[in-house]
Amino acid sequence: MAFLVQLGKSRGTVAAAAARERKPRHGAKAAVTRSPAKPELGRRQLAGRLLLAACLLAPVLCICAARLLSPLPSRVSSGDGVYLAEEKHVSSEDAEAGAGALNSFHQGIVDGHGPPGPISPVPARFGADLVRISPELDTEVKNNNDNNRTVLTNRSGIEGKTISSAKSGSPPEKSSMDFQQSVTDIEVPKPMSKIYCDDKSKDEGFPYARPIICQMSGDVRVSPGSSSVSITMSMQQGVEERRVRPYARHDDSLLPLVTEVDIRASASENDTPKCSISHDVPAVIFSIGGYTGNFFHDMSDVLIPLYLTTFRFKGRVKFFITNYKQWWIQKYKPMLRRLSHYDIIDFDSNKDVHCFEQVMVGLFRDRDLILQPHPTRNPKGYSMLDFTRFLRHSYGLKRARPLVLGEEPSKKPRMLIISRRGTRKLLNLRQVAAISRALGFEVTVSEARGNLKRFAAMVNSCDVLLAVHGAGLTNQIFLPTQAVVIQIVPWGKMDWMATNFYGEPARGMNLRYLEYHISEQESSLAQRYPRDHMVFKDPMAIHGQGWNALADIFMTQDVKLNLRRFRPTLLQALDLLQL
C-alpha cells in the first residue's frame, strides 16, 4: 500500500521537473500570460493525487471488510430446501414466529398448489429456516451438527423421513421444489383399524330382533368375488371371523333368501387381498333379497333403514348390493340416486378388490315404517316426517298439505281406494265408492301397481286414503301431511298388527288415522268356518300356532263392508278435513 502511494508521488515529481526544463517556444509570452498562478496549480495537483489514492484504496478496503465479517454465520445447508444458520441458537418463540411468517407458503406446498400469494420475507434473525415447527405439519426440526442432517418427526413420536444436505450453498430457487418433495415423502401413519358389531339390539315388546350391523374403519378391503370384507388390525384385539346377512330384518325364515358376507381380520396386509380400486368415501353393503318385492318390506326392510343409515353422508357413499335385482334398482332409482351419487356396485358379480377407510355391513333399522331418536341407531334424530319430505323431493311431489273443507267451496276432497286382486279384497268396492261420492268425496279406485312415480303422484294428490290391511297402506308415505288414512282391519284380533304396522307409522308421519274393525258377518271366513270354530271363538289360539297358521286363515279372508255400519267412519274423515 505504501509502495503504491510512493509510486504516485514519484510520478508527480518527475512530471513537474520535465515541465520546468522544457524551453518555451515562439509566442511563449502569450502562453505564460494565460497560465494559472502557481498557488492554483498546486491545489489541482493535490486534488489529483488524492483522487488517485482513493481509487487505489477502495478495492483494498472492500477485501478487508469482507475478511473482518467472515466469522459471522454465512454458510447454509440446502440439500432438500432446509436452510439452517450455523452456530446460532434459535429460541422456540423465534422459531414459532418464523413459522408463522411462512405459514401461507407451507400450506401451498403441502396442498401441492404452490404458494397462494406473495410470500412475506423471512426475518433475518431466523436465517432461512423453512421448516421450523409448522402448525400444518405439526413437526419439529432436529439439527445434527455432525453430518448436517435435518429429521422431521411428528409429536406422536413416530420418526418421519430424513432430509440430508447434499451440498452447502445450493441455490435458493431450488429450495421450494426440494421442500415440496420432502413433505410429499413424509410417511403419515395410518389410523388404527377398528371394528364394532351390534348384535344385541333387542326391542322390548316387539317380536322381531334387529339384525346385526358391523362398522369398520381403517384398512378395509371389500372383495365381492369371495363375498368377504377384510380388515387389517392387531390380533391382540381378539376379532373373530363372522358371517353377516346384511338385511334389515332378523327372521329365521330369511336364511336361504339373503347372501351372507364374511368379515375377516388379518394381522398383516400380506394376508389380505391386494387393492385394485381405492375409494375416498365410505361404503355400505346391504341386501335386497329377503321379502323385497312387497312394497311394505321394500320400505321397512331396505329403503327406510338405508335412509337412516346413509342420509348423513349427503350422497358421498358407495352402495354394494347383494341379491342384486336390476328391476328393483330401477324401480327405486330416484331414492337411491339421492342417497348415493355414485354407481351402485353389484356385490354378486363384481370381481375387483375395493379399498376403503370406512365400511358398514348391514343397515340400521327401527320398527316397521317408524323412525325415533336413538343414541346409536339414530343419533341425528331423523323422523318419518323427514323421510316423507325426502320422498316428496325424490319423486317431485308437490303437495305438502291436504284440502281443508270450505277453503275452496267448489272443490271436493279426493279419496283414493286401493283395490286388491289377491287376498283381502273389498268385495263390495263399487258400493263403498258410491256411498263415499254421495257424502261429498271425489273418488278414485286404483291398485298399487305399475310405475311407482306415477302412483306416488296419484297418492300425493289425494286427501284420504282407504284400504284393507295390507302392503297397499304403505303408500300413505306419499300423502301430504295432515291427510286422512282409513284402515279396514280384517277379522281375527288383528289389532296389534294393524296399529304397529300402519297406525303408529301414520301418526309418526303426522297423518290423521282411523281404523274400522269388521264384524264376523263382514268377513268371508263366515262362509268357510262354522260360528263355533276357534276362528271366531278364540282367534288368539290361531295366533299361537305361528305365522303360517295366521297367514293361511286370517290373511286370506276377503271383506264385504256393512255400508250402514261403515258410514260414520266416512263422516269422521270429513270432519277431520275441516280442522
C-alpha positions in Angstrom: 0.0 0.0 0.0 2.8 2.4 1.0 4.7 1.5 -2.2 1.7 2.4 -4.3 1.4 5.8 -2.7 5.1 6.5 -3.0 4.9 5.5 -6.7 2.2 8.0 -7.2 4.3 10.8 -5.6 7.4 9.9 -7.7 5.5 10.1 -10.9 4.2 13.5 -10.0 7.7 14.8 -9.2 9.2 13.6 -12.5 6.4 15.2 -14.5 6.9 18.6 -12.7 10.7 18.6 -13.4 10.2 17.8 -17.0 7.8 20.8 -17.3 10.4 23.2 -15.8 13.2 22.0 -18.1 11.1 22.4 -21.2 12.0 25.6 -23.2 9.3 27.9 -24.2 8.5 28.1 -27.9 7.8 31.0 -30.2 5.0 33.1 -28.7 5.5 31.7 -25.2 4.8 35.1 -23.7 1.2 35.0 -24.6 1.0 31.4 -23.3 2.5 32.4 -20.0 0.0 35.2 -19.7 -2.9 32.7 -20.0 -1.3 30.1 -17.5 -2.8 30.0 -13.9 -1.0 31.3 -10.9 1.3 28.9 -9.0 -1.0 28.5 -5.9 -3.9 27.4 -8.1 -1.7 24.9 -9.9 -0.6 23.4 -6.5 -4.2 22.8 -5.4 -5.1 21.0 -8.6 -2.1 18.7 -8.3 -3.1 17.9 -4.7 -6.7 17.0 -5.7 -5.5 14.7 -8.4 -3.2 12.9 -6.0 -6.0 12.4 -3.5 -8.4 11.1 -6.2 -5.7 8.6 -7.4 -5.1 7.4 -3.8 -8.9 6.9 -3.2 -9.3 4.8 -6.4 -6.4 2.6 -5.3 -7.6 2.2 -1.7 -11.3 1.3 -2.5 -10.7 -2.4 -3.5 -8.3 -3.0 -0.7 -10.8 -1.6 1.9 -13.6 -3.9 0.5 -11.4 -7.0 0.8 -10.5 -6.1 4.4 -14.1 -5.6 5.3 -15.1 -9.0 3.9 -12.4 -10.6 6.0 -13.5 -8.9 9.1 -17.1 -10.1 8.6 -16.2 -13.6 7.7 -16.6 -15.1 11.3 -20.4 -14.3 11.0 -22.7 -17.3 10.0 -22.9 -17.4 6.3 -23.0 -21.0 5.3 -26.4 -22.7 4.7 -27.4 -26.3 4.3 -29.8 -26.5 1.4 -29.8 -30.1 0.4 -33.6 -30.5 0.5 -34.7 -26.9 0.9 -33.9 -26.7 4.6 -31.8 -23.6 5.5 -30.3 -23.5 8.9 -27.9 -20.8 10.3 -24.7 -22.3 11.7 -23.5 -21.6 15.3 -26.6 -19.7 16.1 -29.2 -20.6 18.7 -32.9 -20.0 17.7 -35.3 -19.9 20.6 -38.7 -21.7 20.4 -40.5 -18.3 20.4 -38.5 -17.1 17.5 -39.0 -20.3 15.7 -42.7 -20.2 16.0 -42.8 -16.6 14.9 -40.7 -17.5 11.8 -43.0 -20.4 11.0 -46.0 -18.1 11.2 -44.3 -15.8 8.6 -44.1 -18.8 6.3 -47.5 -20.3 7.1 -49.1 -19.5 3.8 -46.0 -20.9 1.9 -46.2 -24.2 3.8 -49.9 -24.6 3.2 -49.5 -24.1 -0.5 -46.6 -26.6 -0.8 -48.4 -29.3 1.3 -51.6 -29.0 -0.8 -49.5 -29.3 -3.9 -50.7 -25.9 -5.4 -47.7 -23.8 -4.7 -47.7 -20.6 -2.6 -51.2 -19.0 -2.6 -49.8 -15.4 -2.9 -46.9 -13.2 -2.2 -44.6 -14.6 0.5 -43.7 -12.4 3.4 -39.9 -12.0 3.7 -38.2 -14.1 6.4 -36.8 -12.1 9.3 -33.0 -12.0 9.2 -32.6 -13.5 12.7 -34.2 -16.7 11.5 -31.6 -17.4 8.8 -33.7 -19.1 6.2 -35.3 -21.9 8.2 -38.3 -23.0 6.1 -39.4 -25.9 8.3 -39.1 -25.0 11.9 -42.4 -26.1 13.6 -45.1 -25.7 11.1 -48.7 -25.8 12.5 -50.0 -27.5 9.4 -47.5 -30.4 9.6 -47.2 -30.4 13.4 -43.5 -31.2 13.0 -40.3 -30.2 14.7 -36.7 -29.9 13.3 -33.7 -31.6 14.9 -30.3 -30.3 13.7 -27.4 -32.7 13.7 -24.1 -30.7 13.6 -22.0 -33.8 12.9 -23.5 -34.7 9.5 -25.6 -31.6 8.9 -28.9 -33.6 8.7 -32.5 -32.4 9.5 -35.0 -35.0 10.7 -38.8 -34.4 10.7 -40.7 -36.1 13.5 -44.3 -35.8 14.4 -45.3 -35.2 18.0 -46.7 -38.6 18.5 -43.1 -39.9 18.5 -43.1 -41.5 15.0 -40.0 -40.6 13.1 -40.5 -39.3 9.6 -38.2 -39.2 6.5 -34.7 -38.0 7.0 -33.7 -34.9 4.9 -30.0 -34.8 4.2 -28.0 -31.8 2.9 -26.4 -32.7 -0.4 -24.1 -29.6 -0.7 -24.0 -26.4 1.3 -24.8 -23.3 -0.7 -27.4 -24.9 -3.0 -29.3 -22.2 -5.0 -32.3 -20.9 -3.0 -34.5 -21.0 -6.1 -34.4 -24.8 -5.8 -35.5 -24.9 -2.2 -39.3 -24.7 -2.8 -39.2 -27.7 -5.1 -36.9 -29.6 -2.7 -39.1 -28.8 0.3 -42.2 -29.9 -1.6 -40.6 -33.2 -2.3 -39.5 -33.7 1.3 -43.0 -33.0 2.6 -44.5 -35.4 0.0 -42.2 -38.2 1.1 -43.2 -38.0 4.8 -44.9 -41.2 5.8 -48.1 -40.4 7.5 -49.2 -43.2 9.9 -52.4 -44.9 9.0 -55.3 -44.7 11.6 -55.7 -47.7 13.8 -58.3 -50.1 12.4 -61.4 -50.7 14.4 -64.5 -52.9 14.1 -67.7 -52.9 16.1 -70.7 -55.3 15.5 -74.0 -54.6 17.2 -75.6 -58.0 17.6 -77.5 -57.4 20.9 -80.0 -54.8 19.8 -83.4 -56.0 21.1 -86.7 -54.1 21.2 -88.8 -55.0 24.2 -92.5 -55.5 23.2 -91.6 -56.1 19.5 -91.3 -59.7 18.2 -88.5 -59.0 15.7 -84.9 -58.7 16.9 -82.9 -56.2 15.0 -80.3 -57.5 12.6 -76.6 -57.5 13.1 -74.7 -54.5 11.7 -70.9 -54.2 11.6 -69.0 -51.0 11.3 -65.3 -51.0 10.3 -62.7 -48.3 9.9 -59.0 -48.2 9.0 -57.6 -50.5 6.2 -60.8 -52.2 5.0 -61.0 -54.2 1.8 -64.2 -55.4 0.1 -63.9 -58.5 -2.1 -67.2 -59.2 -3.8 -65.7 -62.2 -5.6 -65.3 -64.0 -2.3 -68.3 -62.4 -0.6 -66.0 -61.1 2.1 -64.7 -57.9 3.8 -61.2 -57.9 5.3 -59.7 -55.6 7.8 -56.1 -55.3 8.8 -55.7 -55.0 12.6 -53.8 -56.3 15.6 -54.8 -59.8 16.5 -54.5 -58.8 20.2 -58.0 -57.3 19.8 -59.3 -60.8 19.5 -61.5 -60.3 16.5 -63.0 -63.5 15.2 -64.3 -64.2 11.7 -68.1 -63.9 11.4 -70.8 -64.1 8.8 -73.4 -61.4 8.5 -76.7 -61.3 6.5 -76.9 -57.6 5.6 -80.7 -57.4 5.6 -82.5 -55.1 7.9 -84.8 -57.7 9.4 -83.9 -60.6 11.7 -86.0 -63.6 10.8 -85.1 -67.3 10.7 -87.2 -67.7 7.5 -84.7 -65.4 5.7 -81.8 -67.8 5.9 -81.9 -69.0 2.3 -83.1 -65.7 0.9 -80.1 -63.4 1.9 -76.5 -63.8 0.9 -74.0 -63.9 3.7 -70.9 -61.7 3.9 -67.8 -62.9 5.6 -65.9 -60.4 7.9 -62.3 -61.4 8.3 -59.5 -59.8 10.4 -55.8 -60.1 9.4 -52.6 -59.1 11.2 -50.8 -58.0 8.1 -51.6 -56.5 4.7 -49.9 -59.5 3.2 -52.8 -61.7 4.4 -55.4 -59.6 2.8 -56.3 -59.3 -0.9 -54.4 -56.7 -2.9 -56.4 -53.5 -3.7 -57.4 -52.9 -7.3 -59.6 -49.8 -6.7 -59.3 -47.3 -3.8 -62.1 -45.1 -2.7 -62.2 -41.9 -0.7 -65.8 -42.2 0.5 -67.4 -44.8 2.9 -69.1 -47.9 1.7 -72.4 -49.6 2.8 -73.1 -53.3 2.0 -76.7 -54.4 2.1 -79.1 -56.9 0.6 -82.3 -56.5 -1.5 -83.2 -60.2 -1.1 -85.4 -61.4 1.8 -89.0 -60.2 1.5 -88.4 -57.5 -1.1 -90.8 -57.2 -4.0 -93.5 -56.5 -1.4 -93.9 -52.7 -1.1 -94.2 -52.9 2.7 -90.9 -54.8 3.0 -89.2 -52.7 0.4 -89.8 -49.7 2.6 -89.5 -51.2 6.1 -86.6 -53.6 5.4 -84.5 -51.7 2.9 -85.3 -48.1 2.0 -86.1 -46.6 5.4 -83.2 -48.3 7.0 -81.0 -47.2 4.1 -82.1 -43.6 4.6 -81.5 -43.9 8.4 -78.0 -45.3 7.8 -76.7 -43.2 4.9 -78.6 -39.8 4.6 -76.0 -38.2 6.8 -73.3 -38.8 4.2 -75.2 -36.4 1.8 -74.6 -38.6 -1.2 -70.9 -39.3 -0.6 -71.2 -43.0 0.0 -71.0 -46.1 -2.2 -73.5 -48.9 -2.2 -72.7 -52.6 -2.6 -75.9 -54.6 -3.1 -76.2 -58.4 -2.6 -79.0 -60.4 -4.1 -78.9 -57.8 -6.9 -82.0 -57.3 -8.9 -81.9 -54.7 -11.7 -85.7 -54.2 -11.8 -85.7 -53.4 -8.1 -82.8 -50.8 -8.6 -84.7 -49.2 -11.5 -88.0 -49.0 -9.5 -86.4 -47.1 -6.6 -83.8 -45.2 -8.6 -84.9 -41.7 -7.6 -84.4 -42.5 -4.0 -81.2 -44.5 -4.4 -79.7 -41.8 -6.6 -80.3 -39.1 -4.0 -78.8 -41.2 -1.2 -75.7 -42.0 -3.2 -74.1 -40.0 -6.0 -72.2 -43.0 -7.3 -72.9 -46.0 -9.4 -74.3 -49.0 -7.5 -71.9 -52.0 -7.4 -73.4 -55.5 -7.9 -71.8 -57.4 -5.0 -72.8 -60.7 -6.6 -70.8 -60.3 -9.8 -68.1 -57.7 -9.2 -64.5 -59.1 -9.2 -62.4 -56.2 -8.0 -61.0 -55.6 -4.6 -62.2 -52.3 -3.3 -60.3 -50.5 -0.5 -62.0 -48.1 1.9 -61.3 -46.4 5.2 -64.9 -46.9 6.4 -67.3 -49.8 5.6 -70.6 -50.8 7.1 -72.1 -54.2 6.6 -75.9 -54.1 7.1 -78.3 -51.3 7.8 -79.7 -49.6 11.0 -83.4 -50.0 11.5 -86.1 -49.0 13.9 -89.6 -50.5 13.9 -91.6 -51.0 10.7 -92.2 -47.7 9.0 -91.1 -45.9 12.2 -88.1 -43.7 13.0 -87.4 -42.5 16.5 -84.4 -40.8 18.1 -81.8 -43.2 19.4 -78.2 -42.5 20.6 -76.6 -45.2 18.3 -79.2 -46.2 15.7 -80.5 -42.7 15.1 -78.1 -40.0 16.6 -79.2 -37.4 14.1 -82.8 -37.8 15.3 -84.4 -38.4 11.8 -88.2 -38.8 11.9 -90.7 -40.2 9.5 -91.6 -36.6 8.7 -88.1 -36.1 7.5 -88.3 -39.3 5.4 -91.6 -38.2 3.8 -90.0 -34.9 2.9 -87.1 -36.8 1.4 -89.6 -38.9 -0.7 -91.5 -35.8 -1.9 -88.2 -34.3 -3.1 -87.1 -37.6 -4.7 -90.3 -38.0 -6.7 -91.1 -34.4 -7.3 -94.3 -34.5 -5.2 -95.8 -31.0 -4.9 -98.5 -31.2 -2.2 -97.4 -30.8 1.4 -100.9 -30.5 3.0 -104.4 -31.7 2.1 -107.5 -29.8 1.2 -109.3 -28.0 4.0 -113.1 -28.2 3.6 -114.6 -24.8 2.9 -111.3 -23.4 1.7 -112.4 -23.8 -1.9 -116.2 -24.2 -1.9 -116.4 -25.7 -5.4 -113.7 -28.3 -4.7 -114.3 -31.7 -3.2 -111.8 -33.7 -1.1 -110.2 -36.5 -3.1 -110.3 -40.1 -1.8 -108.2 -43.0 -3.1 -109.4 -46.5 -2.5 -106.7 -49.1 -3.0 -108.1 -52.2 -4.5 -106.5 -55.7 -4.2 -106.6 -58.6 -6.7 -105.4 -61.4 -4.3 -106.5 -61.8 -0.7 -108.3 -59.3 1.5 -110.3 -58.0 -1.5 -113.0 -55.4 -0.9 -115.9 -57.4 -2.3 -118.4 -54.5 -2.5 -115.9 -52.0 -3.7 -118.3 -50.3 -6.1 -120.9 -49.7 -3.3 -118.2 -48.3 -1.0 -117.1 -45.9 -3.7 -120.7 -44.9 -4.4 -121.5 -44.0 -0.7 -118.3 -42.1 -0.5 -119.2 -40.0 -3.5 -122.7 -39.4 -2.1 -121.1 -38.0 1.1 -119.1 -35.5 -0.9 -115.8 -37.2 -1.9 -114.2 -37.3 -5.3 -113.3 -41.0 -5.5 -110.5 -42.7 -7.4 -110.1 -46.5 -7.3 -106.7 -48.0 -8.2 -104.4 -50.9 -7.4 -100.9 -50.1 -6.1 -99.1 -51.4 -9.2 -97.3 -50.1 -12.2 -95.0 -47.1 -12.3 -94.1 -46.1 -8.8 -93.5 -42.4 -9.6 -96.9 -42.1 -11.3 -98.7 -43.9 -8.4 -96.9 -41.8 -5.8 -98.1 -38.6 -7.6 -101.7 -40.0 -7.5 -101.5 -40.7 -3.8 -100.0 -37.3 -3.1 -102.9 -35.6 -5.0 -105.4 -37.2 -2.5 -106.7 -36.1 0.9 -108.0 -39.5 2.1 -106.5 -43.0 1.6 -108.7 -46.0 2.2 -107.5 -49.7 2.1 -107.9 -53.1 3.7 -105.0 -54.1 5.9 -102.0 -54.9 3.7 -99.0 -53.6 1.8 -101.1 -51.1 -0.1 -101.4 -49.0 3.0 -97.6 -48.4 2.9 -98.4 -45.8 0.2 -99.5 -43.5 3.0 -95.9 -42.3 2.9 -96.7 -40.3 -0.2 -99.7 -38.5 1.3 -99.5 -34.8 2.2 -99.1 -34.1 5.9 -102.4 -34.0 7.8 -104.2 -36.2 5.2 -106.5 -38.9 6.5 -105.8 -42.7 6.5 -108.6 -45.2 6.9 -107.5 -48.8 7.6 -110.1 -51.6 7.3 -109.0 -54.2 9.9 -109.9 -57.8 9.0 -111.4 -60.3 11.4 -109.1 -62.3 13.8 -107.7 -60.0 16.5 -105.5 -58.1 14.0 -105.5 -55.1 16.2 -101.8 -55.3 17.1 -100.6 -55.8 13.5 -102.9 -53.0 12.2 -101.7 -50.5 14.8 -98.0 -51.3 14.8 -97.6 -51.8 11.0 -99.7 -48.8 9.8 -101.4 -46.9 12.6 -98.4 -45.8 14.6 -96.4 -45.1 11.4 -99.3 -42.9 10.2 -99.2 -40.9 13.4 -95.4 -40.6 13.1 -95.9 -39.0 9.6 -98.4 -36.5 11.1 -101.3 -38.1 9.3 -104.9 -38.4 10.8 -105.6 -42.1 11.3 -108.8 -44.0 11.5 -109.5 -47.7 11.9 -112.6 -49.7 11.0 -112.7 -53.2 12.5 -115.1 -55.5 10.6 -117.5 -57.9 12.3 -117.8 -61.7 11.8 -120.5 -61.2 9.2 -118.4 -58.8 7.1 -115.6 -61.5 6.7 -115.5 -64.2 4.1 -114.4 -66.5 6.9 -118.1 -66.8 7.8 -118.6 -68.9 4.7 -115.6 -71.2 5.5 -115.9 -71.9 9.2 -118.9 -72.6 11.5 -119.6 -70.0 14.1 -118.4 -72.2 17.0 -115.0 -72.7 15.4 -112.0 -71.2 17.2 -111.6 -68.8 14.3 -114.5 -66.9 15.8 -114.5 -68.2 19.4 -110.7 -67.9 20.2 -108.8 -66.1 17.4 -105.7 -65.7 19.6 -105.4 -69.5 19.6 -104.7 -69.2 15.9 -102.1 -66.6 16.5 -100.5 -69.0 19.0 -99.9 -71.5 16.2 -97.5 -69.3 14.5 -97.2 -67.1 11.4 -98.1 -69.9 8.9 -101.5 -70.5 10.6 -102.2 -66.8 10.8 -101.3 -66.3 7.2 -103.3 -69.3 6.0 -106.5 -68.2 7.8 -106.8 -64.6 8.7 -104.6 -63.1 6.0 -106.6 -64.9 3.2 -110.0 -63.6 4.1 -111.9 -61.1 1.9 -114.1 -58.2 3.2 -117.7 -57.1 2.4 -118.4 -53.9 4.4 -121.7 -53.2 6.1 -122.3 -49.8 4.5 -124.6 -48.6 7.2 -122.0 -49.5 9.8 -119.2 -48.1 7.8 -120.8 -44.7 7.0 -119.9 -43.0 10.4 -116.2 -43.6 9.6 -116.5 -41.8 6.3 -118.2 -38.9 8.1 -115.5 -38.8 10.7 -112.9 -38.5 7.8 -114.8 -35.4 6.5 -114.8 -33.9 10.0 -111.0 -34.3 10.2 -110.6 -32.4 7.0 -112.4 -29.4 8.4 -109.8 -28.8 11.1 
